[in-house]
Amino acid sequence: MVSNRNELSDLAVFLQIVRARSFRKAADQLEISVSALSHRMKALEARLGVRLLNRTSRSVSPTAAGSALAEKVSAGLDLITSGLEELQGRFSGIAGSVRINVLRDAVDLLLTPVLPLFRERYPNIELEIASNDYFVDVTAEGFDAGLRYAGTIPEDMIAVPVTEALNWVAVASPAYLARSGRPTKPEDLLSHNCIRIRTGRGQIYHWEFERGEDKRQIDVPGALISGSTDVSVSAALSGIGIAYCLEKVAEPYLRAGRLERAVPDWSSLGPPLAFYYSSRRQVPYGLQALIQTIREVQPRHR
């Protein structure tokens, strides 16, 4: 039976270990020694009379009992945190904090336009944004949510779309197309220098195209590979080859004539951007506020 504050503290520490899957990572996050952390967990298991963690020299994982307890503790702590944030926001002007991990493309496309409105409306919400392109286990890494393309989010996570479906196009500089010729169909890309894409899961992406009901997927050739849209677009602007990116990213360069659609009649409508988070966690007030603000700017997803 949980009978004192130390017990509650130990349960929170136990949850940190389960999420980190490592005594070392959890100890670093909590700023205590690994030996002290291990001692606390052994004492907790002794008091409860059940083994909570499977320990090896390389990893830590919860037992069946540990998994069940972690789920209950997570739900309870999230509920307490949400209640405290609401209380603080009502009586002290502090409305809590939210940590999100965001795809780089989403920063300029989605967050930058809404941040001024969000800061104006919620000046007391602390918003922390980390940006990278590899897929992140947001629960294990201590984030409240991630923001990725909906098609890449695991089925056991809650996904909340915040954009419409997004269009992908192949683009190149006028100089490259004048020198190398313009492809008229996706298969023509096989004889071009393409800037290939390595996805956040480490795979080489096959470019997708559609025209009406006709859909094609091309494993394009090219000596330059990048996981960054910025690098791909910059390379296309410099005349190196053909890039594949979101049409919204290419729009300013298309309008200015610095890029052109490389296969004009073909594009691909892909999944929307979506926030994702564990179904076992209470959605923080700050995240709810951010999603609502984005949806006002993206009215199709109200």
N, C-alpha and C positions, 0 to 999 in steps of 0.2 A: 504494500500500500504506500502511495506517495504521501509522506507525512510532513515534509519540511521544504524550505526553499532550496537547500542543497540537493535534494532529490530532483526537484524541477530543473535545477541547473545541470545536473548530470544527464537528465533525459535530453536536454537541448544539446549537450555535448555529444551524446550518443547519436543523435540525428545528424549532427555535423559529420561524424565519422562515416555514417551510412551514405550520405550524399557524396562525400569526397572519395569513398572507397579506399581510403588510405589513412593510417594513423599520422604519417608524416605530413600530408597535405592538411589534414584537420588541425594538427598541432601548429602548423605555420599560420593557418587562418585564425586560430584562437590565441596565438602568441604564448603558448606554453610548451613544455618539453614533451617529447614522445613518451618518455617513461612516466611522467605525471599523468598523461592522458590514459595510458594503458592501465595504470594503477586505479584510476577512477572507474574505468569500465569493468575491471575485475571486481571491484568493490560493489558496483551496481549489480552485476550479475549475481554476486554472492547474496546480496540483500533480497533480490527478487527470486532467487532460487532457480534460475533458468539461464542457459547460455544464449547470448544475444548475437554474438559475432563469431564467424569462422575466420581464423587468423592463419595466414601463411607468411613465408618470408617476403613475398612480393605483393600480396594483396589482402584486402579485408572485405568480407561480404557478410550480410546479415543471415542468420539462421531463419527458419520458418517463423519462429517466435519473434525474432528480431525484426523481420519484415513487417509482421502484423503490428508490433509495437511502434515501429517507425512511422507507419501510416497513420496511426492514431495520434502520435506525438506531433507529426507534421500538421495534421488538420487542427489540432488544439492550439499549437503555437501560431499558426496563420490566423486563426480566429481571434486570438488574444492580440496579435499585432494589428489586425484590422480595427479592432475595437479601440486600441490605444491611439491609432492614427486618427480615427474619427473624433475621439475625445480631445486630442491635442488640437486638431483643426478647429473644433468648436470653441474651445476655451482659451487657447494660447496663440492661435494663428498659425501653428505648425501643422502641416497636413501630411507629414510623412515623407517617405522616399521611395524611389523605384529605380531598379537597375535593369537595363535591357541590353541585349547583344544583337547588333544590327548588321545585315548585309551591307557592304559598302555602297552598292548601287542605290539602296534605299535611303541613304543619308540625304543626298541631294534631291532625289525624286520625291521623297515622302516627308522626311522629318524637317529639313531646313525650311520649307514653306510654312509649316505649322508651328514651329518653335516660338516665334514672336507672339502669336495669339495664345499659345499655351502658357508662356511665362507671364503674360498680362493677366490671364484669368486665374492662374494658380501660382502666384509668386512664392508660396511657402511649401511647394512640393519640390523636393530635391530630386532632380532627374540625372542619372548617370548613364551615359551611352558609351558602349564599347563597340567598335566596328571592325569586322573581319569577314572573310568569305568562306571559311571552313565551317562545317556544321558543328554546333555546340550543344552539348547536353546541359541545358540551362539549369536544371536542378542540381546537378553535380558541381557546376561551376559557380553556383551562388547567385544566379540571375533570377529576376522575377519573370522574365519572358525573353524570347528571341523573336526576331523578325526575318523571315525567309520566304522563298517562293512556296506557295501552298503545296505543290506537288512533291516537295522534298521533306515534308514534316511527317514524322512517324505517326502511325495510327493511334498509339496510346497517349498522344498529346492532344490537348484542346487547341484547335486552329481557328483564329478569328480573322477572316479576310478584311483588309482595309483599303484595297484598291479594286478597280475593275480588272478583267483579264488584260494581260499586257502583250503587246505586239513586238515580235522580234524580226529583224531585217538584216540582210547582208549589205555592207556599205564599203565604198572605196573612194579614193580621191579621183578627181577628173583626170589627173596626170597618169595614174596607174591604169585606168580604163582606156585612155587613149593609147597607151603603150602596149597593153596586154590584151585589149579587146574586152567587150562587155558580154558576160554570160547571158544567155536567154532562158536557160532552164537550170535547175539545181545541179544536174549531172555535169554541166559545163564547168562547175567549180573544180572538178577533178583535174583539170589542166591549168589551174591557177595557183598562185601562191596565197594561201589562206593563213590567217592568224588564228591558230587553233586554241581551244579553250580547255583548261583543266578545271574541273568542277571542285566545289568545296569538299567533296568526298574522294577526291584524288583521281577521278576518271577523266579520260579524254571525251569531250562531249561531241556527239554527232549532230551536226546542224539539221534542224527540222524546218520544212517548208510545206506550205499548203496553198492551193488555188482551187477554191470551191471544195469539191469532195475529194480532189486529188491531193494526197499527202505523201511526202517523201522525206527520207532521212539519209543524210550524206556524211560519210566519214571523210572529211576534207583533208587534203594534203597541206603541208606547210612546215617550214623549218623553225618558225617562231611559235612558241606555246606560252600562254599566259593565263593566270587565274584572276587577273585584274582587268576590269573593263577599261579603266583609265589607260593602261598600257596598250590594250588592243586598239582602242580608238586613236590614241596618239600615233601608233604605228600605221594605221590606215591613213591618217592625215598626212603623214610624211611620205606616203606613196609606196610603202613596203609591200602592201598586199590588201586583201579583202578581210574585213572584220565582221563579226556577227554580234549584234548587241540589241538592247531594247531600243525601239524606235524613239522613245521619249528621250533617251540619252543622246541619240544622234540628231534629234530635231534642230538644235541651234546650228549645227554644222551643215545640215541639209538646206536650211533656209539661207545660209550665207553662201552656199555654193561650194563649200570646202569639201563636202562629201556628196556622193550620189548613191542612190539605191543600185546595188550591183546586179541584182536579179529583179527588175522592177515589178514584175507581175506576181512575184512569190514572196510570202512572208509566213510567219507562224504565230498564232494566237496562243500564248502560254498562260499558266496559272497566275492568279493574283498574288500580291504580297500579303502575308498573313502573320499576325502575332501568334506565337505558340507558347504554351505553358502546361505544367502538369495538371491533370484533372484532380489531383489529390490536394492541391494548394488553393487557399483562398486568394482570389484576385485582389491585389493591393489597390487601395483607393487611387493612388497616383497612376497606376496603369489603366484603370477604368477611365480616368479623366483624360489621359493621353489618347486612348482609342476613340473616345467620344469626340475629341477635338479634331482628330484626323478624319473621322467620318463626316464631320461638317464640311471639311474641305473636299472630301471624296463622297459626294451625296448619294452615289448609287449603292453605297454600303451602309446606309443608315439603318 
